[in-house]
């Protein structure tokens, strides 16, 4: 475990696994989650091939939780935090992996800093638009799914908040997880306060031009049973990146790294290894 000082002095809790000399994968979790989302990667064979870096985003997990909405409702703080992690952990051309809202954080970084310092990017169950900017089809599908809309997760009423969080966590996998695992996931989801959940999620972002300007290869990975991120968002993301590498996991929901960890690790590991070889081959001899 490490601590990094992020944007405006926010302290970020960062979990790591693997050899720091190996190519780095910076794993960015989703909304209301924390680094524990990546447990199967941090404790699995992917850490034998790469240096895994999994921060708790600001407002989440064990990281600092500033109250002001402006600490969450724009690109600058998120981009600054990722840049600080890369700099302070001395990550050499990492590959950024953003799941769900973590994909937006990755795109915040690209919007501010570009991709010059990266080996590549991976968008997992995420999208290049949100809020009013997303396709009408996706907005309608997400709005009609009460568990995905998760309005109660913004509530200060604890009972309503717990019920909505439980429904949302269940919606993140195509098949139910076992009871103990569900309770564990609920625990770390509740570490993110309601007002921070709202400030972080209720954004109207359009990263389409950011994706078009990204020259680094982009793995775009999606499960065809993903309720929070409908097919229209996946198709839009693939169409926008300059060098997309789309992969669809059949029968898998919003959390492919949890639901199908062996396949996920293989796909991500092979993609990352290819980008590392590309980087190495580009170095003049």
C-alpha positions as CSV (number, residue, x, y, z in Angstrom):
1,X,0.0,0.0,0.0
2,X,1.1,3.5,-0.8
3,X,-0.2,7.1,-0.3
4,X,-0.1,9.7,-3.0
5,X,-0.8,13.4,-2.7
6,X,-3.2,14.2,-5.5
7,X,-4.9,17.3,-6.8
8,X,-5.2,20.1,-4.3
9,X,-3.5,18.0,-1.6
10,X,-6.0,15.2,-1.5
11,X,-4.4,12.0,-0.1
12,X,-5.0,9.0,-2.2
13,X,-4.8,5.4,-0.9
14,X,-3.1,3.2,-3.5
15,X,-2.8,-0.6,-3.5
16,X,-0.1,-2.3,-5.5
17,X,0.9,-5.8,-6.5
18,X,3.7,-7.3,-8.6
19,X,7.2,-6.2,-9.5
20,X,7.6,-2.4,-9.8
21,X,10.1,-3.0,-12.6
22,X,7.4,-4.7,-14.7
23,X,5.2,-2.8,-17.1
24,X,2.5,-1.0,-15.1
25,X,-1.2,-1.3,-15.3
26,X,-3.1,1.5,-13.5
27,X,-6.5,0.1,-12.6
28,X,-9.1,2.7,-12.0
29,X,-12.3,1.5,-10.3
30,X,-15.9,2.7,-10.8
31,X,-18.5,4.8,-9.1
32,X,-18.9,4.2,-5.3
33,X,-16.3,1.4,-5.5
34,X,-12.7,1.1,-4.3
35,X,-9.5,-0.7,-5.1
36,X,-11.0,-3.9,-3.7
37,X,-13.0,-4.2,-7.0
38,X,-9.7,-5.4,-8.5
39,X,-9.0,-8.1,-5.9
40,X,-9.0,-10.9,-8.4
41,X,-6.3,-9.1,-10.4
42,X,-4.3,-7.9,-7.4
43,X,-4.2,-11.4,-6.0
44,X,-4.1,-13.4,-9.2
45,X,-1.7,-14.2,-12.0
46,X,-1.9,-10.8,-13.7
47,X,0.4,-9.6,-10.9
48,X,3.0,-12.1,-12.1
49,X,3.3,-10.3,-15.4
50,X,2.7,-6.6,-14.5
51,X,3.0,-4.1,-11.8
52,X,-0.6,-3.4,-10.8
53,X,-1.5,-0.1,-9.3
54,X,-5.1,0.3,-8.0
55,X,-5.9,3.6,-6.2
56,X,-9.0,4.5,-4.2
57,X,-10.3,7.5,-6.1
58,X,-10.9,10.7,-4.2
59,X,-14.1,10.4,-2.2
60,X,-13.9,6.6,-2.3
61,X,-12.5,3.8,-0.1
62,X,-9.7,5.0,2.2
63,X,-8.8,8.1,0.3
64,X,-9.6,11.6,1.4
65,X,-13.2,12.8,0.9
66,X,-13.3,16.6,0.4
67,X,-16.9,17.9,0.6
68,X,-17.0,20.6,-2.1
69,X,-18.8,19.5,-5.3
70,X,-16.0,21.1,-7.4
71,X,-13.6,18.4,-6.1
72,X,-15.6,16.0,-8.2
73,X,-17.7,17.6,-10.9
74,X,-15.1,18.5,-13.5
75,X,-12.0,17.0,-15.1
76,X,-9.2,18.8,-13.3
77,X,-9.2,17.0,-10.0
78,X,-9.5,13.5,-11.5
79,X,-6.9,14.2,-14.1
80,X,-4.6,15.7,-11.5
81,X,-4.9,12.7,-9.3
82,X,-4.0,10.2,-12.0
83,X,-1.0,12.4,-13.1
84,X,0.1,12.5,-9.5
85,X,0.0,8.7,-9.1
86,X,2.0,8.2,-12.3
87,X,4.6,10.8,-11.2
88,X,4.9,9.9,-7.5
89,X,5.0,6.1,-8.1
90,X,7.4,6.7,-11.0
91,X,5.3,4.7,-13.5
92,X,7.0,4.4,-16.9
93,X,4.5,4.6,-19.7
94,X,1.7,2.8,-17.8
95,X,-1.5,1.4,-19.5
96,X,-4.6,3.0,-18.0
97,X,-7.5,0.7,-17.3
98,X,-10.8,2.5,-16.5
99,X,-13.9,0.6,-15.4
100,X,-17.3,2.3,-15.5
101,X,-16.8,5.8,-14.0
102,X,-13.1,5.0,-13.9
103,X,-13.2,5.2,-17.7
104,X,-14.4,8.8,-17.3
105,X,-11.6,9.4,-14.9
106,X,-9.2,8.0,-17.5
107,X,-10.7,10.2,-20.2
108,X,-10.4,13.2,-17.8
109,X,-6.7,12.5,-17.7
110,X,-6.5,12.2,-21.5
111,X,-8.4,15.5,-21.8
112,X,-5.9,17.4,-19.7
113,X,-2.6,15.6,-20.3
114,X,-3.1,13.7,-23.5
115,X,-1.6,10.2,-24.1
116,X,2.1,11.0,-24.6
117,X,3.1,9.4,-21.3
118,X,1.0,6.2,-21.8
119,X,1.5,2.9,-23.5
120,X,-2.2,2.6,-24.1
121,X,-5.7,2.7,-22.6
122,X,-8.4,0.3,-21.8
123,X,-12.1,1.2,-21.4
124,X,-14.0,-1.5,-19.5
125,X,-17.8,-1.2,-19.3
126,X,-17.5,2.5,-19.8
127,X,-18.3,5.2,-22.4
128,X,-17.1,8.4,-24.0
129,X,-20.4,10.2,-23.2
130,X,-22.7,10.6,-20.2
131,X,-25.7,12.5,-19.0
132,X,-27.2,14.7,-21.7
133,X,-24.4,13.9,-24.1
134,X,-25.1,10.1,-24.3
135,X,-27.1,8.5,-27.1
136,X,-30.9,8.8,-26.5
137,X,-31.3,5.0,-26.7
138,X,-28.8,4.5,-23.9
139,X,-30.3,7.3,-21.8
140,X,-33.8,5.8,-22.1
141,X,-32.5,2.3,-21.3
142,X,-30.6,3.4,-18.2
143,X,-33.3,5.7,-17.0
144,X,-35.9,2.9,-17.1
145,X,-33.7,0.6,-15.0
146,X,-34.4,1.7,-11.4
147,X,-31.4,-0.2,-10.1
148,X,-29.0,1.4,-12.6
149,X,-30.5,4.9,-12.1
150,X,-29.8,4.3,-8.4
151,X,-31.5,7.6,-7.3
152,X,-31.6,6.4,-3.7
153,X,-27.8,6.2,-3.6
154,X,-27.8,10.0,-3.3
155,X,-30.2,10.0,-0.4
156,X,-29.2,10.8,3.2
157,X,-32.0,8.4,4.3
158,X,-29.9,5.4,5.3
159,X,-32.6,2.9,4.6
160,X,-33.3,4.2,1.2
161,X,-29.6,4.5,0.5
162,X,-28.9,0.9,1.5
163,X,-31.7,-0.5,-0.6
164,X,-30.6,1.4,-3.7
165,X,-27.0,0.5,-3.2
166,X,-27.9,-3.2,-2.8
167,X,-29.9,-3.1,-6.0
168,X,-27.1,-1.3,-7.9
169,X,-24.4,-3.7,-6.7
170,X,-26.6,-6.6,-7.8
171,X,-27.0,-5.0,-11.2
172,X,-23.3,-4.9,-11.8
173,X,-23.1,-8.7,-12.5
174,X,-25.1,-10.8,-14.9
175,X,-25.3,-13.6,-12.4
176,X,-25.8,-13.2,-8.6
177,X,-22.6,-13.3,-6.5
178,X,-22.6,-15.3,-3.3
179,X,-24.0,-13.8,-0.1
180,X,-20.7,-13.2,1.6
181,X,-19.2,-11.5,-1.4
182,X,-22.3,-9.3,-1.9
183,X,-22.1,-8.2,1.8
184,X,-18.3,-7.4,1.3
185,X,-19.1,-5.4,-1.9
186,X,-21.8,-3.5,-0.1
187,X,-19.4,-2.6,2.7
188,X,-16.9,-0.8,0.4
189,X,-19.7,0.8,-1.7
190,X,-21.0,2.4,1.5
191,X,-17.6,4.1,2.1
192,X,-18.6,6.7,-0.5
193,X,-20.9,9.4,1.0
194,X,-24.2,10.2,-0.8
195,X,-23.2,13.9,-1.7
196,X,-19.9,12.7,-3.2
197,X,-21.7,10.0,-5.2
198,X,-24.0,12.7,-6.7
199,X,-21.2,15.2,-7.5
200,X,-19.1,12.4,-9.1
201,X,-21.8,10.8,-11.2
202,X,-24.2,13.6,-12.2
203,X,-21.9,15.0,-14.9
204,X,-22.8,15.6,-18.6
205,X,-19.5,14.7,-20.2
206,X,-18.6,14.4,-23.9
207,X,-15.2,12.9,-24.5
208,X,-15.7,12.0,-28.1
209,X,-13.1,14.5,-29.3
210,X,-10.8,13.3,-26.6
211,X,-11.1,9.8,-27.9
212,X,-10.5,10.9,-31.5
213,X,-7.4,12.7,-30.4
214,X,-6.0,9.6,-28.5
215,X,-3.4,7.9,-30.7
216,X,-2.5,5.3,-28.2
217,X,-4.2,1.9,-28.8
218,X,-7.5,1.6,-27.0
219,X,-8.9,-1.7,-25.7
220,X,-12.7,-1.3,-25.5
221,X,-14.1,-4.2,-23.5
222,X,-17.8,-4.8,-22.8
223,X,-20.1,-7.6,-21.5
224,X,-23.2,-8.1,-23.6
225,X,-25.3,-8.3,-20.4
226,X,-24.1,-5.0,-19.1
227,X,-27.1,-3.1,-17.6
228,X,-25.3,0.2,-16.5
229,X,-23.6,0.5,-19.9
230,X,-25.9,-0.4,-22.8
231,X,-24.7,-1.5,-26.3
232,X,-25.1,2.0,-27.8
233,X,-22.4,3.3,-25.5
234,X,-20.0,0.6,-26.4
235,X,-20.6,1.1,-30.1
236,X,-20.2,4.9,-29.8
237,X,-16.9,4.4,-27.9
238,X,-15.5,2.0,-30.5
239,X,-16.4,4.4,-33.3
240,X,-14.7,7.3,-31.6
241,X,-11.2,6.0,-30.6
242,X,-8.6,6.4,-33.3
243,X,-7.1,2.9,-32.8
244,X,-9.9,0.8,-31.1
245,X,-9.5,-2.8,-30.2
246,X,-13.1,-3.9,-29.3
247,X,-13.8,-7.1,-27.3
248,X,-17.2,-8.4,-26.3
249,X,-17.7,-10.9,-23.4
250,X,-20.8,-12.9,-24.1
251,X,-23.0,-13.7,-21.1
252,X,-21.1,-11.2,-18.9
253,X,-22.4,-8.1,-17.2
254,X,-20.9,-4.8,-16.0
255,X,-17.9,-6.4,-14.1
256,X,-16.0,-8.7,-16.5
257,X,-12.9,-8.6,-14.4
258,X,-14.9,-10.2,-11.5
259,X,-17.3,-12.4,-13.5
260,X,-14.7,-13.8,-15.9
261,X,-11.3,-13.0,-14.4
262,X,-9.3,-15.6,-16.3
263,X,-10.5,-14.4,-19.7
264,X,-10.3,-10.8,-18.6
265,X,-6.7,-11.1,-17.4
266,X,-5.7,-12.9,-20.6
267,X,-7.3,-10.3,-22.9
268,X,-6.0,-7.3,-20.9
269,X,-2.6,-8.9,-20.3
270,X,-2.1,-9.7,-24.0
271,X,-3.1,-6.2,-25.0
272,X,-0.8,-4.6,-22.5
273,X,2.1,-6.9,-23.5
274,X,1.6,-5.9,-27.1
275,X,1.7,-2.2,-26.3
276,X,4.8,-2.7,-24.2
277,X,6.5,-4.5,-27.1
278,X,5.5,-1.7,-29.4
279,X,7.0,0.8,-27.0
280,X,10.2,-1.2,-26.7
281,X,10.6,-1.6,-30.4
282,X,10.1,2.1,-30.9
283,X,13.1,3.0,-28.7
284,X,16.1,3.8,-31.0
285,X,19.1,1.5,-30.6
